[in-house]
Amino acid sequence: MYLVKVYVTYKESILDPKGEAVNDALHRLGYTNVQSVELGKYFELKLAAGSRPVEAQVDEMCDRLLANVNMETYRYEITELEAL
């Protein structure tokens, strides 16, 4: 079994209005040292071992559903879980 942590964020060329709103709010609260804020999505997937490599499956899931590949980029971490 594998635990996959997927992080999805906007590409650098895409404006992040929610991140800008949070950044502005933090400045209004006195946290003026905050330079920028990026919002994103986080997913945790537990996958059973299968016939296909885990990396190939996760890439396919991200490309097809978890990330909008036109606007977003993703990265992931895979950890093999010990059997109980």
HELIX and SHEET records of a PDB file:
HELIX    1   1 PRO A   17  ARG A   28  1                                  12    
HELIX    2   2 VAL A   54  MET A   61  1                                   8    
HELIX    3   3 CYS A   62  LEU A   66  3                                   5    
SHEET    1   A 3 GLY A  40  LEU A  47  0                                        
SHEET    2   A 3 TYR A   2  TYR A  10 -1                                        
SHEET    3   A 3 GLU A  72  GLU A  80 -1                                        
END                                                                             
